[in-house]
Amino acid sequence: MIWNKHYECMEREELRKVQGERLQELVKRVYDAVPFYKMQLQKKGIEPGDIKDIEDLKKLPFTTKQDLRDNYPFGLFALPQSDIVRFHASSGTTGKPTVVGYTHNDIQMWSEVVARSLTMADVTKSDIIQVAYGYGLFTGGLGLHYGAEKVGASVIPISGGNTKKQLQLLEDFGSTVIACTPSYAAYLGESLEEEKIDPGKIKLRAGIFGAEPWTTEMRSQIEQLLGIKAFDIYGLTEIIGPGVSMECHFQRGMHIFEDHFIPEIINPETEEVLPYGELGELVFTTVTKEAMPLIRYRTRDLTRLHAETCECGRTLVRMEKCVGRSDDMLIIRGVNVFPSQVESVLLEMSETKPHYLIVVNRENNLDTLEIQVEVEEEFFSDEVKELEGLRQRIKSNISSTLGISAIIRLVEPGTIERSMGKAKRVVDNRNIQ
Ligand code: DLL
């Protein structure tokens, strides 16, 4: 089923017309209401009347995370506080959080895009959905919650963590769908085994996983552990939260809801717009958001876009799984390394579990890369010779994939700290001086 056939299957030419009209209106709106945007547009010598169709998007200035920080907390809002019905925020690693606001209409639009997303995983009113993303300032919990209610599913607002309770409700309430981060899904799967819960008693059939990068290898492991089909959902606080894009059954990328969020891919260094199919930084313009619309917001997520119509019938552009964020990329002895590359190598092997940690150190001015990964229980009881063989195989696969050598540390199951939300995969000790 398709939640909103009109927009999800619209001819691309027609969609571009809709985007153009909405863009024109957006630029007028922010020019009058947001001093920051008025200044940015004036700096480029642009008047709202200069924006006539979607082709003019590329004339507009970019917005960055730093701009949001500089205007903390409400400086980019286009409406007064009395029109705002909700705040959310994402906590950065340093400093102040990034704050966003929603009007009543924004919440409606958000529920609509999450409803479209859930429908891609065949979620209907016959489903019981356990929302195990965190509720609160983080957008995951409430975002999925409103979308699931819009679809008419029965929502269990359990939030993140409290694993024993999660398992109990899975069993007792008969949840058919679970929404959480992929790393937490892997942990839940493993806990099911540990608690010796009979998989026959669990009715789960689908998982809505996102909020952090995860590989197709991780997908297979989660699907096996939980006996479900795992779907990827993408979003970010600044744009709306979850529901910016989501993959359908064909799983050939995540469909972006382009009638609300216009995507572009740019070369992060030159800011040049790249054609479909090329890898670069994802940029979004929110054309319908009222409280805090953003023009050409640089997400720092790296991916590719594809525009061919999908077998599901949707004409919406698809984005590939994110390779990572430009600011997650590690440069180790001059070589670019993404944690997702390490994950792919590790999880291709059946002996390893989906729990790992990348530790970077600097010794005598030389960077060292250490990869800790948990190994299936049975291997630990096996002969040392076999463990050593496994270690060597991982070492050689890492070296041929990344182009640099790494210290591989095989650790016992349960050693690496579990996360109830976004997993911490990297410890970079080089910056801590
Ligand atoms: O993580 C929103 C969300 C909640 C998305 C629940 C999906 C499910 P932030 O905390 O602002 O918002 O983090 C946004 O997380 O720029 C990406 O780097 C990363 N991210 C989100 N979804 C995915 C995904 C939420 N499916 C940042 N794959 C984004 C890879 C993802 N990375």
Boltz pocket constraint, residues with backbone or C-beta under 6 A from the ligand:
constraints:
  - pocket:
      binder: B
      contacts: [[A, 90], [A, 133], [A, 139], [A, 140], [A, 208], [A, 209], [A, 210], [A, 211], [A, 212], [A, 213], [A, 214], [A, 232], [A, 233], [A, 234], [A, 235], [A, 236], [A, 237], [A, 238], [A, 241], [A, 242], [A, 243], [A, 299], [A, 301], [A, 321], [A, 322], [A, 324], [A, 325]]
      max_distance: 6.0
